[in-house]
Amino acid sequence: MYDLSLVLLLLASLGEARWNHGGNSSLSMDEPSTSRSILVLKDARTGSTWFCLEMNERGQHIQQESLLNWDEGLDMLKIRKDEHLSRSSRAAWVEQSLLRPMPKNPYAIQASCAPPANAVLENGRHLSEKMGNVDAVKKEVCDSLEEVGICAPPYTSNACADLHGCFQQDTLQRTCYHKDQASALHGLSFSYAELFGEDAKLRIEPDLLQNHAELLKTTVKKVRDQGVNTKVLVQARTNIVRWTISKMVHSVRVNGRSSHRFTVHDDDTITIDEPEMLFEANAARVTQLITMGMRVDPNMKVMFYEDIARNITKSLAGVMEFCELPASSLRAAKTNTEKENCQSQHEKMPKDYIRNFDEVLEKMKDYPCIHRQL
């Protein structure tokens, strides 16, 4: 059991320590690559998609949700999963993604450029129909696929490079983010609870998380030993109540999950049956996430969703400074990504979302920090 007061005290203290910051389309690995990379550990509803998209729109190369749903994507493309989903292969993907710009996942290039004839998306559309209109640079990269082959473990071949940012945000993206210049910073983002070949029943087990932290620590050291200045960033949220509400709605609407602890209604309001256990469980996840980041690198930094929402430009500049790069390396954003990628984060007052608010408030009176957030 985690002490909620200690968890929230930790978040508050971290919150005080905020950032101090005011081509050629060949896939050849011989081309210059960046010497700075970043490993981003996150949890759901912490603004990671928004963060990655903003970085990519501004000329950097951050692979969004880079370890997510490989099994589904490999099934879609009729690719054998065993060699990709093993512990060694997943670790190799993280290592190579910290060494050079890579796609979102090992099959993103194939899905975009040369999908099997029988590959079909969940909604019944063929991949070829989805990817029929891509920009000129991406088409040239796709045309070179026959020369470089298919991306496969240990992911060191030219077939796994994404030097122009054509595949790092979405598996089926249609454009390239830094086609005219090399990115100053590259790296990848994924959930701290992602598996490395283990049974899904073991997810977020403390011993497994500690094991993964040691694996990532070793991987980061290997990358640094090869001359790449690699940093570790953790993305979390300071407001446990709003984050819990957002996660509840997200889990039902997006992932189709249900729980005996809460009910999500058609209007996205919520009835919470076991608030003590629910809020404590999410506070524990914040503790796990931050602890894991510290185990991977004691000098890691924490970025809070709330700070991103206040000032995305300042937050991104802080990341660049953390990575020892000038903020001027970020080009101006071409589009406003906030509306699309930061919506439904449930930032109104909790009573606007919780149907049985008075009951929940009464049950949480012995948890002063959560009670105050309510």
Secondary structure as UniProt FT lines:
FT   HELIX           4..16
FT   TURN            29..30
FT   STRAND          36..42
FT   TURN            44..45
FT   HELIX           48..57
FT   TURN            58..59
FT   STRAND          61..63
FT   TURN            64..69
FT   HELIX           70..76
FT   TURN            77..78
FT   HELIX           82..85
FT   HELIX           87..99
FT   TURN            106..107
FT   HELIX           108..113
FT   TURN            117..118
FT   TURN            122..123
FT   HELIX           127..130
FT   HELIX           136..143
FT   HELIX           145..148
FT   TURN            153..154
FT   HELIX           158..160
FT   TURN            163..164
FT   TURN            171..172
FT   TURN            177..178
FT   STRAND          186..191
FT   TURN            192..193
FT   HELIX           200..202
FT   TURN            203..204
FT   HELIX           206..225
FT   TURN            226..227
FT   STRAND          229..236
FT   HELIX           240..253
FT   TURN            254..255
FT   TURN            260..261
FT   STRAND          262..264
FT   TURN            266..267
FT   STRAND          270..272
FT   HELIX           275..296
FT   TURN            298..299
FT   STRAND          301..304
FT   HELIX           305..310
FT   HELIX           312..322
FT   TURN            323..324
FT   HELIX           327..329
FT   HELIX           338..341
FT   HELIX           350..352
FT   TURN            355..356
FT   HELIX           357..363
FT   TURN            364..366
FT   HELIX           368..373
//
